[in-house]
């Protein structure tokens, strides 16, 4: 039974989400504020977190950042809820490490469907990581991708990538020279079509490049105009 943590300061929303999730067989934990949600996430380590943006004390964006700083919670998928539908808010939530973003008012059926899709994707990622077709360590000279530790190093220095950023970089690195469209990356990394908004891929790629702190000509991920992205074919790799 998957364990879902729902953090929202509106009790009616908590009960609505709890009812629909429990009806689908999920175990549901709830919290009414940011501090309580963060404490519950650390203690219970749920399989997924539904997190409201506007919360008393710590807001949802701050909590999302904190979750991704801590080893015990950094891999937990996060679906953010917000009453604000502006594109800038959606992109900001994704930049903070959220896996999905739903605006209020929302359909409980859609939320349940997205939770199930995220959990399927998380299980697939775990199976793929454990599978023999995935190298645990990819060494490209100054860039090292360590799948066993879920970390990336540049020049021996650890880089703080979010789980989604790491998955994108590792996936592309396993297929050097092969071009993937944004929709293909959404399917591979998110596991389903991401509300038709492929720009989330661009956001994550931009942040990967920023965090790797490499010069433009040294960046391993190339943009193929009008198509998508690829990992440089001439990157040296000794696994």
N, C-alpha and C positions, 0 to 999 in steps of 0.2 A: 504494500500500500504506500503510495507516494505521499509525502508530507509537504503541505503547502502553508507558508506563512503569509498572512494578509495583514498589511499595515495601513490603516486609514483612520482618521479621526472622526469620521461620520459613522455612527453606530448602525444606521440603516443600511449603509453600503456593506459594512462588515457582515451583517446578518444575511443580506442578499447573496453575497459571494459565498459565504459559508454554506448556506442552504444548497446552492447549486453545485458546489464542489462535493459536499458530503453525499449528495444524491448520486454523484458519479463515482463514489467509492474512495474519495480522497480523505486523508486525515488533515484537518484544518486547525492551524494555530492563528491567533489574532493578537494584534497590538493596536493601541489607540494613539500612540505617539512615537516619535522617532527614536528616543532613547530606549523605550520598551521593545521596539522592533529590532533594534541593533542587538540588544541583550539576548532576545529570543533567537535571533539568527546565529549568534555565537554559541549559545547553549544547545540549541536543538538541531542546528545544521540541516535545515529543511532541503527538500529537493528543488524547490522553486519559491521565489518571493514575489508577491504582488504588492507593489509599493506606491502609495500615493505621493505626489510631488509636494503638495502643500500640507505640511504637518507642523504641529506646535513643537517648539524647541528646534531640533535638527530637522531640516527639510529633507525630502526624498532624494534630491540630488547629492546632498552632503552624505547621506547614509550610503548611497550607491558607491560613492568614492571610497568611503571607509570600508565597505564590504570588500572592495577589490584590492585594498591594501593588505588585508589579513589572509594568511595562508589557508585558514580553516573555512573561510567564506568566499574567497575570490572566484571560485568556480561555480558558485550557485547562480543559476539563471535568474534574471530580474525582469519582470514586466512592470512598467511604470504606468500609473493612472494619473490623469490630469484633466482639470476642467478647462484648461487652455489648449486651444487647437492650433495656435500659430506654429508655422514651420520652424521658427527659431527655437521654440521650446522643445519640439520633437527632436531636432538635431542636437540640442544641448543635452537632452536625456541620453541619447545614444553616445555622445562624446564622453559622458560620465561613466559609461560601461553598461548601460541598460541593454537588454536583449530585444525588447519590444516596447511599444508605447501605444497606449489606448486612451482616447479622450472620453471624458464624461459628457453626457450620459452614454453608457455603453450597453450593449446587449450581453446579458449573462451567458447566452449560448456562444457568442463569439469569444468571450473571455475564456470559457472552458475549452473551446476548440484551440485557441492559441496556447493555453497551458499544456494541453495534451501534445500539441505539435512541438513545443519547446522541450518537453520531457522526452519525447521520441528522439529529438535531435541530440539531446544530452547523452542518451543511452547509445545512440549510434556513434557519437564522437568517442565515448569510452571504449566501445568495441573496436573502433578503427585504430585508436591509439594503442590498444593491446594487440592488434593484429600484426602478423609477420610482414605485411606489405609496407608498414610504416617504419622507417628507420628511427631509432630513438634519438640519435644525435646526427645533425647535419652540420658539417664544418665547411664554411666558405671563406677560409682565411680569417679576416678580422671579424666576420659575422658567424656566430655559432647559434644554432637552434637546438635546444636541449629538450626533447619531448618527454623524457623521463621526469624532469624537474619542472616542466612547463615554463621554461625561462629562455630568454634570449640575451646573448652577450655580444657586445661590439668592442673589439680591442681589449677583451678581458673584463669589461665593465658591464654589469647586469643592467638591462633596460626594463623599465616598468611598463610592460604592455598589458592591456586588459585581456581577459580570456578570448574575446572575439578577435582582437587584433592578432593575438598569438595564433589562433586557428587559421586566420586568413594567410598570414605569413608562412606558416608551416605547410598549409595545403598547396600554395603556389610553389613553394620551394621543392616539393616532391615532383613537380611537373615542369622543370625549367624549359623555357621556350614555347610552352603551350599557352595559347591565349584563351582566357575565360571571360565570357560576358558578365556583366553585373548580375543578370538574372541567374546565371549558372552559379556564381559565387553565393548569391542569396540562398539558392537551393542547397548547396554543399555545406555552408556554414550555419545558416539559420534553419534549414530543413524544410522550408515552405516559402511560398511567395510572400514577401514582406509588404503587404498592403499596397502593392504596386509601386512602392517608393524605392527605386534602386539607388537613390542618392546616398542612402546610408552606407553603401559600399565605398563611395567616394570619400565620405567622412572618415571612415576607418582607415582607408589607404593613406589619406593625408596625415592622419595621426601616427600611423606606423612610420612613415617617412620622417616625420618630425622627431619621433622618439629614437630612431636609429642614429640621428645626428651625423649622417653621412652627407658628403657633397652630392650635388645633383647627378653628376656622371657616375658616382659610385653606388647610387641607390639600386637595390636588387629588384625592386618592382617597377616595371616599365608600363607606361600608359600607351595603349594601342588606340589611336584616335578613331572614334566612331565604332569601336568594337568592345574593348574592355581592358584587361590587365594581364600581364605575364611576368614570370620570374625570369631574370636574365639568363639566357642560355649559356653564356660564357663565364658564369660564376664558377670558380673552382670549388669542387666538392670532394672531400675525402672522408667517407663514413667508416 
